[in-house]
Amino acid sequence: MVKAMLIAGFGGFIGTIFRFLISRYVQLSVVSTFPWGTFLVNIAGSFLIGVFFGISEKGQFMTAEWRLFLTVGLCGGFTTFSSFSNDALLLLENNEIFRFVTYAGLSFLLGLLAVFLGRLLIKVM
């Protein structure tokens, strides 16, 4: 368990640094109020987790440790949106449409509500 946590943690550390650098570079390069940096990181992370899972499903090209490092660690640190997108796709692939709609809809709405409530809590304190 400790080994798995260290593998995921190290990947997350690297992913977080990549997210910061790429998002920051894009935001400084593009004059816009649209959050292009975050948007591009989320889409890139979703693509990468798809590539990594695709490679791991192909056969013996990737060990369990590398899969953990690249998906949970690197992609998870880069953007949790990639994990969300992968989980949603798995629900769709299993024809669990109700669970997909519930998961995607509630994740977005409750996430937005949670951010609002957190900010509101700090404002009233």
C-alpha positions in Angstrom: 0.0 0.0 0.0 2.8 2.4 0.9 4.6 1.6 -2.4 1.4 2.3 -4.4 0.9 5.6 -2.5 4.5 6.7 -3.3 4.1 5.8 -7.0 0.9 7.7 -7.3 2.2 10.6 -5.2 5.3 11.0 -7.3 3.3 10.9 -10.5 0.9 13.5 -9.0 3.8 15.7 -8.1 5.0 15.7 -11.7 1.5 16.1 -13.1 0.9 19.1 -10.8 4.0 20.8 -12.0 3.1 20.2 -15.6 -0.4 21.6 -15.0 1.0 24.7 -13.4 3.5 25.4 -16.1 1.3 24.7 -19.1 -1.7 26.5 -17.7 0.4 29.5 -16.7 2.1 29.7 -20.1 -1.2 29.6 -22.0 -2.9 32.1 -19.8 0.1 34.5 -20.2 0.2 33.9 -23.9 -3.5 34.4 -24.7 -5.3 37.7 -23.9 -8.8 36.5 -23.0 -11.0 36.2 -20.0 -11.8 32.6 -21.0 -9.8 30.1 -18.9 -7.9 28.7 -21.9 -5.1 27.3 -19.7 -7.4 25.2 -17.6 -9.5 24.2 -20.6 -6.5 22.9 -22.6 -5.0 21.1 -19.6 -8.3 19.3 -19.0 -8.7 18.2 -22.6 -5.0 17.2 -22.8 -5.3 15.2 -19.6 -8.4 13.5 -20.8 -6.5 12.5 -24.0 -3.5 11.3 -22.1 -5.5 9.1 -19.7 -7.2 7.6 -22.7 -3.8 6.8 -24.3 -2.5 5.3 -21.1 -5.5 3.2 -20.4 -5.5 2.1 -24.1 -1.9 1.0 -23.8 -2.6 -0.9 -20.6 -5.6 -2.6 -22.2 -3.5 -3.7 -25.2 -1.6 -6.4 -23.3 1.6 -6.6 -21.4 3.0 -3.2 -22.5 2.6 -1.6 -19.1 3.0 -2.9 -15.6 0.4 -2.2 -12.9 2.9 0.2 -11.3 3.4 2.2 -14.5 -0.4 2.4 -15.0 -0.8 3.7 -11.5 2.0 6.2 -11.9 0.6 7.5 -15.3 -3.1 7.4 -14.7 -3.8 8.0 -11.0 -0.6 9.9 -10.4 0.5 11.9 -13.5 -3.0 12.4 -15.0 -4.6 12.8 -11.6 -2.1 15.5 -10.7 -2.3 17.1 -14.1 -6.1 17.3 -13.9 -8.8 15.3 -12.0 -11.0 16.1 -15.0 -9.2 13.3 -16.8 -10.2 10.8 -14.2 -13.8 12.1 -14.2 -13.9 11.8 -18.0 -12.5 8.2 -17.9 -15.0 7.2 -15.3 -17.9 8.7 -17.3 -16.7 6.9 -20.4 -16.6 3.5 -18.6 -20.2 4.0 -17.5 -21.2 4.7 -21.1 -19.2 1.7 -22.4 -21.1 -0.4 -19.9 -24.4 1.0 -21.1 -25.1 2.5 -17.7 -26.8 5.6 -19.1 -28.7 6.5 -16.0 -25.5 6.3 -13.8 -23.6 8.2 -16.5 -26.1 11.1 -16.5 -26.4 11.0 -12.7 -22.6 11.0 -12.3 -21.8 13.6 -14.9 -24.7 15.9 -14.0 -24.3 15.7 -10.2 -20.6 16.0 -10.4 -20.9 19.3 -12.3 -23.8 20.7 -10.4 -22.7 19.7 -6.9 -19.1 20.7 -7.7 -20.3 24.1 -8.7 -22.5 24.4 -5.7 -19.7 23.3 -3.4 -17.4 26.0 -4.8 -20.1 28.6 -4.4 -20.9 27.5 -0.8 -17.2 27.5 0.1 -16.7 31.0 -1.1 -19.9 32.1 0.5 -18.8 30.6 3.8 -15.6 32.6 3.8 -17.3 35.8 2.8 -19.7 35.7 5.7 -17.0 34.9 8.3 
